[in-house]
Amino acid sequence: MKKIFTLLVIACTATAVNAQQNPAPAPAQVAVTDQKAAVPETLVLKETEFNFGKIPQGKPVTHVFEISNSGTDSLRIVNVQASCGCTTPEWERDKPIAPGKTAKITVGYNAMAEGPFTKPVTITYNGSEVKQLFIKGEVWKTPTSSAPENKSLSDLKN
């Protein structure tokens, strides 16, 4: 019993001495900063997505997105790129947006393909800054022929 007690005391003492000599390292306090988070957004979108709902096939539709400059310097839109040829963005290409002012981007969609759609449009501004907006909806197939004549309607007229 003395041997067990002695071994236990030695083990506890060794552990205590080792713990005092090698303290656990304090967690490093690393300040992680995201430069984009620190810089306020200059291009502000009034809305980032527009849903056209159900639109008939073959009927092009458009929507106007409003953007504003919340910065202290002029903002220049470098490019507005659609994801495919069925979506066409239009904007004033050579006109910078003054601080506090607004501008418009008109996005058109050629509703030729039947079914639901979601199309991203990428705005590149102030050199390399990027924002995305989306248009979506569903194109329903239009009938290929007119409705058949309703004979009971002519009975009602008599």
C-alpha positions as CSV (number, residue, x, y, z in Angstrom):
1,M,0.0,0.0,0.0
2,K,2.9,2.3,0.8
3,K,4.3,1.7,-2.7
4,I,1.0,2.6,-4.4
5,F,0.7,5.8,-2.3
6,T,4.3,6.8,-3.0
7,L,3.8,6.3,-6.8
8,L,0.6,8.3,-6.7
9,V,2.4,11.2,-4.8
10,I,5.3,11.1,-7.3
11,A,2.9,11.2,-10.3
12,C,0.9,14.1,-8.9
13,T,4.1,16.0,-8.0
14,A,5.6,15.5,-11.5
15,T,2.3,16.7,-13.1
16,A,2.2,19.8,-10.9
17,V,5.8,20.7,-11.6
18,N,5.4,20.2,-15.3
19,A,2.2,22.3,-15.4
20,Q,4.0,25.2,-13.6
21,Q,7.0,25.0,-16.0
22,N,5.0,24.9,-19.2
23,P,2.0,27.0,-18.8
24,A,-0.7,26.8,-21.5
25,P,-0.1,29.5,-24.1
26,A,-2.6,32.3,-23.9
27,P,-4.8,32.6,-26.9
28,A,-3.4,35.0,-29.4
29,Q,-5.6,38.0,-29.8
30,V,-5.4,38.5,-33.6
31,A,-7.4,41.4,-34.9
32,V,-9.0,40.2,-38.1
33,T,-10.1,43.0,-40.2
34,D,-12.0,42.8,-43.5
35,Q,-11.0,45.8,-45.6
36,K,-14.3,45.7,-47.5
37,A,-16.2,45.7,-44.2
38,A,-14.3,48.7,-43.0
39,V,-15.0,50.7,-46.2
40,P,-18.6,51.8,-46.5
41,E,-20.4,50.7,-49.7
42,T,-20.5,53.5,-52.3
43,L,-22.9,51.9,-54.8
44,V,-26.2,51.2,-53.1
45,L,-28.9,49.3,-54.9
46,K,-32.5,50.2,-54.1
47,E,-33.4,46.5,-54.9
48,T,-31.2,43.6,-55.8
49,E,-33.8,41.4,-57.4
50,F,-37.0,41.9,-59.5
51,N,-39.6,39.3,-60.2
52,F,-41.5,39.8,-63.4
53,G,-44.0,37.1,-62.4
54,K,-45.6,35.2,-65.3
55,I,-45.0,36.8,-68.7
56,P,-46.3,35.6,-72.1
57,Q,-43.8,34.0,-74.4
58,G,-42.5,36.4,-77.1
59,K,-43.2,39.5,-75.1
60,P,-40.0,41.3,-74.1
61,V,-40.1,43.0,-70.7
62,T,-37.9,45.6,-68.9
63,H,-37.3,46.8,-65.4
64,V,-35.4,49.8,-64.1
65,F,-33.0,49.3,-61.2
66,E,-32.1,52.5,-59.3
67,I,-28.6,52.9,-57.9
68,S,-27.2,55.6,-55.7
69,N,-23.7,56.9,-54.7
70,S,-23.4,57.0,-50.9
71,G,-19.7,57.8,-51.1
72,T,-17.8,61.1,-51.0
73,D,-16.2,60.7,-54.5
74,S,-17.8,60.2,-57.9
75,L,-18.7,56.7,-58.8
76,R,-18.1,55.3,-62.3
77,I,-19.9,52.3,-63.7
78,V,-17.3,50.4,-65.7
79,N,-19.5,47.7,-67.1
80,V,-22.9,46.0,-66.6
81,Q,-22.8,42.4,-67.9
82,A,-25.7,40.0,-68.3
83,S,-25.3,36.3,-68.0
84,C,-26.7,35.6,-71.5
85,G,-27.8,37.2,-74.7
86,C,-31.5,37.1,-73.7
87,T,-30.8,39.8,-71.0
88,T,-29.8,43.3,-72.1
89,P,-28.7,46.0,-69.6
90,E,-28.6,49.7,-70.5
91,W,-27.0,52.5,-68.6
92,E,-25.3,55.9,-69.1
93,R,-21.8,54.6,-69.9
94,D,-19.7,57.8,-69.7
95,K,-21.5,59.7,-67.0
96,P,-20.1,59.4,-63.4
97,I,-22.5,59.4,-60.6
98,A,-21.8,62.3,-58.2
99,P,-21.9,61.7,-54.4
100,G,-25.5,61.6,-53.2
101,K,-26.9,61.3,-56.7
102,T,-28.8,58.4,-58.3
103,A,-28.7,56.7,-61.7
104,K,-30.7,54.0,-63.5
105,I,-29.9,50.6,-65.1
106,T,-32.6,49.3,-67.3
107,V,-32.5,45.5,-67.7
108,G,-34.5,43.9,-70.6
109,Y,-35.4,40.3,-70.9
110,N,-36.4,38.6,-74.2
111,A,-39.1,36.1,-73.1
112,M,-38.6,33.6,-75.9
113,A,-37.8,30.4,-73.9
114,E,-40.6,28.8,-72.0
115,G,-40.3,28.1,-68.3
116,P,-38.9,29.7,-65.2
117,F,-35.8,31.9,-65.3
118,T,-33.3,33.6,-63.0
119,K,-30.7,35.8,-64.7
120,P,-27.8,37.5,-62.8
121,V,-26.6,40.9,-64.0
122,T,-23.1,41.9,-62.8
123,I,-22.2,45.6,-62.2
124,T,-18.5,46.5,-62.2
125,Y,-17.8,50.0,-60.8
126,N,-14.8,52.1,-59.7
127,G,-12.3,49.9,-61.5
128,S,-12.9,46.4,-59.9
129,E,-15.7,46.6,-57.4
130,V,-18.6,44.3,-58.2
131,K,-22.2,43.9,-57.3
132,Q,-24.9,41.6,-58.7
133,L,-28.6,42.0,-59.2
134,F,-31.1,39.5,-60.5
135,I,-34.2,39.3,-62.6
136,K,-36.5,36.3,-62.5
137,G,-39.9,35.1,-63.5
138,E,-41.7,32.5,-65.6
139,V,-42.5,32.5,-69.3
140,W,-45.7,30.8,-70.2
141,K,-46.3,29.4,-73.7
142,T,-48.7,31.4,-75.8
143,P,-51.3,29.4,-77.7
144,T,-50.5,28.8,-81.4
145,S,-54.1,29.3,-82.6
146,S,-57.0,31.4,-81.5
147,A,-59.8,30.0,-79.3
148,P,-62.5,28.0,-81.0
149,E,-65.8,29.8,-81.8
150,N,-68.3,29.6,-79.0
151,K,-71.6,28.5,-80.7
152,S,-73.6,28.8,-77.5
153,L,-72.8,32.6,-77.4
154,S,-74.7,33.1,-80.7
155,D,-77.7,31.2,-79.2
156,L,-77.8,33.7,-76.3
157,K,-77.8,36.6,-78.8
158,N,-81.1,35.3,-80.4
